[in-house]
Amino acid sequence: RHMNTKEITEYLVDFQQKKLPSLIKRDLKILESKKITSIIGPRRAGKTYFIYQIMEEMLAGINKESLIYLNFEDTRLLGITFKDIREIIKLQWKLYPGSMKKLIVFIDEPQNIKEWEHSIRSLYDEGFRIFLTGSSSKLLSKEIASSLRGRTLSYLLLPFSFKEVLKLKGFEHSFDRLSSKDKSLLDNYLDGYMKLGGFPEILIEEDKQAKLKILQEYLDLIVYRDVIERYNIKNTKLIQWLIKCLIASFSKEFSINKIYLTLKSQGIKVSKNTLYTYVSLLEDSFFAFFIPRFTLSQRKESFSINKVYINDLGFASLVEVSEDKGKKMENIVFLELQRRKTPLTSIFYWKNMQQEEVDFVVKEGLRVKQLIQVCYDIETIDTKKREVRALLKASRELKCNNLLVINDDKDGEENIGNKKIKFIPLWKWLVK
């Protein structure tokens, strides 16, 4: 079997002639590095556009001929093997001799090609600068690790942050001095963000019904492309049911054991192992994120129940779950903490024997850097007492005095129980 040179030539020429689309600049910062840069994240979060953004910045200094872009979800590149990648590069040199001096290689979704990492590895060893994108965290884990270990730097690209949403909407105001009109506009945007999330396509679409239809298509895409096709799975119904479960549980503890018992009681035979596998596949496609309970002993951690968050709140609008604003705020805060992570950051939740809870323990290396409570209405006396009491207990146990309550609108700080607690409205924390 030979690759179809005519089709591929057409593909390469198309890319050179096509104008790069104009985009909202994303806030993700990529470091200058000799390593392979991997941009990973959920489907439809804007990874390809982000790659265009990187190209756009490069074009200030080099010719477009020095860029080659291979999207392995393009039908013209179907059936390409990892050996062909080298041939495609030769073809580029033949078409554009100027690119022989310097060629930067961009590859979308390489995991669609068997043994792709061999070819990437050899290109890398020859000194090519390489950018990859993928909608699977496996791109960075076991499969890729052996042959590309230590050679890649990876970045997570999620759907739009609230700050990026405001940029998209052209909301350019100084956040220190908002007029009441601007503030209500801002509240309106935040409300929309809580209801329908931050996927680029959803933000651009005006019609509410169309938005929901697109979100439903995204869910189907995750089920079929990322789980069923990628792992050749037979039980579609179970995956769909699990997705609903995950959506209904966002910002809560998620016990696979409980799910197992629920299914068993309904007479559905499925092994616990299968459930663990399916949930980890959904985690691999960045549909859901899990955070462990913070414990001082490693042994206990492996038994703890994790809390689950979904990659975008838009999905919650498809499954009628309660209008719990506090849980929605918590999910938004989690995603923002993911965006702000450094390589040393890890995120947990804290819970004691009395079942008092702190939403986020942010750890930097070995040190607990910050404790965060997320709460919609902090003005209710009971709520405030409960949230603050848990915060103070965790603060003593974890020896951390950087205490923050993210809430609907209280701003400022208070001294409570000889500790200083900061209060900040969600919107303000998000635009910082």
URLINZI-V371680 format. One record per pair of residues at least 12 apart in sequence whose C-alpha atoms are under 8 Angstrom apart, sorted by the first residue. I is the first residue (numbers start at 1). J is the second residue. Records with the same first field share a line. If there is no record, write none. Layout:
BEGIN
I->J ; J
END
This chain:
BEGIN
3->79 ; 80 ; 84
7->76
8->76 ; 77 ; 88
9->91
11->76
12->68 ; 69 ; 92
15->69
16->64 ; 65
20->52 ; 56
21->52
23->49 ; 53
24->164 ; 167 ; 168
25->53
26->50 ; 160 ; 164
27->164
28->157
30->155
34->129
35->129 ; 130 ; 151 ; 152 ; 153
36->124 ; 129 ; 130 ; 131 ; 132 ; 151 ; 152 ; 153
37->130 ; 131 ; 132 ; 152 ; 153 ; 154 ; 155
38->131 ; 132 ; 133 ; 134 ; 152 ; 153 ; 154 ; 155
39->131 ; 132 ; 133 ; 134 ; 154 ; 155 ; 156 ; 157
40->133 ; 134 ; 135 ; 136 ; 137 ; 139 ; 154 ; 155 ; 156 ; 157
41->134 ; 135 ; 136 ; 137 ; 156 ; 157 ; 158 ; 285 ; 286
42->135 ; 136 ; 157 ; 158 ; 159 ; 285 ; 286 ; 287 ; 311
43->135 ; 218 ; 222 ; 285
44->159 ; 199 ; 200 ; 201 ; 218
45->157 ; 158 ; 159 ; 160 ; 199 ; 200
46->157 ; 158 ; 159 ; 199 ; 200
47->133 ; 157
48->108 ; 133
51->106
55->67
65->96 ; 98 ; 99 ; 103
66->98 ; 99 ; 100 ; 102 ; 103 ; 104
67->99 ; 103 ; 104 ; 105 ; 106
68->89 ; 92 ; 103 ; 104 ; 105 ; 106
69->105 ; 106 ; 107 ; 108
70->105 ; 106 ; 107 ; 108
71->107 ; 108 ; 109 ; 110
72->107 ; 108 ; 109 ; 110 ; 112 ; 113
73->108 ; 109 ; 112
80->113
81->113 ; 114 ; 116
82->113 ; 114 ; 115 ; 116 ; 118 ; 119
83->119
85->119
86->119
103->128 ; 129
104->128 ; 129 ; 130
105->128 ; 129 ; 130 ; 131
106->130 ; 131 ; 132
107->130 ; 131 ; 132 ; 133
108->132 ; 133 ; 134
109->132 ; 133 ; 134 ; 135
110->132 ; 133 ; 134
111->134 ; 139
117->144 ; 147 ; 148
118->147
121->147 ; 148
135->226 ; 285 ; 286
136->226 ; 284 ; 285 ; 286
137->284 ; 285 ; 286
138->284
140->154
156->339
157->339
158->311 ; 335 ; 339
159->197 ; 198 ; 199 ; 200 ; 311 ; 312
160->198 ; 199 ; 200
161->198 ; 336
162->190 ; 193 ; 198 ; 430 ; 431
163->430 ; 431
165->198 ; 203
166->189
175->428
187->427
190->427
193->313
194->313 ; 314 ; 328 ; 329 ; 332
195->313 ; 314 ; 316 ; 317
196->211 ; 313 ; 314 ; 315 ; 317
197->312 ; 313 ; 314 ; 315
198->312 ; 313 ; 314
199->312 ; 314
202->214 ; 215
212->317 ; 318
215->314 ; 315 ; 318
216->315 ; 318
219->315
222->285 ; 287
223->236 ; 239 ; 240
226->285
227->281 ; 282 ; 285
239->278
242->279
243->282
244->319
246->288 ; 308 ; 309 ; 310
247->310 ; 315 ; 316 ; 319
248->316 ; 319 ; 321
249->308 ; 309
250->307 ; 308 ; 309 ; 310 ; 327 ; 331
251->307 ; 308 ; 309 ; 327 ; 328 ; 330 ; 331
252->307 ; 308 ; 309
253->305 ; 306 ; 307 ; 308
254->305 ; 306 ; 307 ; 308
255->305 ; 306
256->272 ; 275 ; 276
257->272
260->272 ; 275
286->311
287->310 ; 311
288->308 ; 309 ; 310 ; 311
289->308 ; 309 ; 310 ; 311
290->306 ; 307 ; 308 ; 309
291->306 ; 307 ; 308 ; 347 ; 348 ; 349
292->304 ; 305 ; 306 ; 307 ; 347 ; 348 ; 349
293->305 ; 306 ; 307 ; 348 ; 349 ; 350 ; 351
294->348 ; 349 ; 350 ; 351 ; 361
295->350
307->349
309->331 ; 334
310->331
311->335
313->328 ; 331 ; 332
325->376
326->374 ; 375 ; 376 ; 377
329->374 ; 375 ; 376 ; 426
330->359 ; 374 ; 375
333->374 ; 430
336->430
344->363 ; 364 ; 365
345->362 ; 363 ; 364 ; 365
346->362 ; 363 ; 364 ; 365
347->360 ; 361 ; 362 ; 363
348->360 ; 361 ; 362 ; 363
349->361
350->394
356->386 ; 390
357->387 ; 390 ; 391
358->371 ; 372 ; 373 ; 387 ; 390 ; 391 ; 394
359->371 ; 372 ; 373 ; 374
360->372 ; 373
368->398 ; 399 ; 400
369->400 ; 402
370->400 ; 401 ; 402 ; 403 ; 404
371->391 ; 394 ; 395 ; 400 ; 402 ; 403 ; 404
372->391 ; 403 ; 404 ; 405 ; 406
373->387 ; 391 ; 404 ; 405 ; 406
374->405 ; 406 ; 407
375->387 ; 405 ; 406 ; 407 ; 408
376->406 ; 407 ; 408
377->407 ; 408
378->407 ; 408 ; 410
379->410
391->403
392->417 ; 419
401->419 ; 420
402->420 ; 421
403->420 ; 421 ; 422
404->421 ; 422 ; 423 ; 424
405->421 ; 422 ; 423 ; 424
406->423 ; 424 ; 425 ; 426 ; 429
407->423 ; 424 ; 425 ; 426
408->425 ; 426
409->424 ; 425 ; 426
410->423 ; 424 ; 425
411->423 ; 424 ; 425
412->424
END
